[in-house]
């Protein structure tokens, strides 16, 4: 039996690995990757010894900003983010869950002022174990990260 890669290697760019299964599409929306011209490879529900199942995103010829890297942590707090040069990992990028995140999520509270005014949403993030909760800065609505829509 031969070993094969499920997703091909990239020469230069960024690899976001160990994304919890089902979160890759949300990260693609978050980073507006579909509006960029960079080739993107996505693996969904791949076998993982650490997570059982994981997602993976490879973005050719693109290096993420520290702000983009930290935003990813809202969806994948244990993700590994690697810079690739000449098919090899040149840098492992450290990230941390930001305490706040602006203009990324839509507040699920229909009565929130962000739906009536032209305000950027602002959420305070909190992680307890594996669960990440968001609290709207304006209406103080508390919601689970998995139940909040990403602003496109």
C-alpha angles and dihedrals in degrees: 000000000000126000116235135179116248091208121032123244123258127222098218133001141060132315120200106195136175094037111163110257112273097022100091094085091052090051090050089053092045093054094039088232094160091063091056124083094229118116110250128198119196129191117193126191094002118170112264129181090206100043102018087229127024144169126231133196125195118188117191121220093000132112117192124230119242088251091055091047092052092048089056088063089070087068102027113023093174097043120131116224118198132184111221125208123173092352093303134099106260098174138011107217117221116218137177135196107265117233090226135021124198131203095356107098133043114233108243091212105098090202093057114121090234088074094054101035132050094252127137110241116248123197132184111220126215129179122205110177107309094338121096118196128190126209118200110234092215107041098017091230110162117214141167116256091235092058099051122095119234113236108241 
